[in-house]
C-alpha cells in the first residue's frame, strides 16, 4: 500500500535594511513523496542528505541544497537517464530519454497535500531533521 509524505526544507535568516532595521525572513520548499513515505522508506535518503548537510558537502542554503534531494530521489528510483560520461560534461546528444515519467522519489509541490501520512521537516539552519505521523 502506498504511504504518502511531504518533506519541508526550511531556512531562516536576518539582515539589516538601508535604515539599519533588522529584517527576519524564512523560506520553505515542499516536496512530495507519493509512495514509501513511511520512515523505513524515506529516512535512508533523508539521512544521506543530512549527512552531506552536516559535513558541509552541500550548503545549508535552501536554493542550493534542494536539488540534491531531487538527485538522491532519482538515484534511489534509478531514473537518471544514461549518457556518455567519458568527459567532464556529457554531450547533450548522448543523454537518453527518461525511462519513467517521475524524476524520482521526491517531487516539488506547491503545498502540503491532504493525503499525507507522514510529515518530515529539515531545518537547514539547525541542520535538524524531524518527522511525525499525521
Helices and strands as residue ranges (DSSP letters): E 5-16, E 22-33, H 39-55, H 62-77, G 92-94, E 107-109, E 118-123, E 128-133
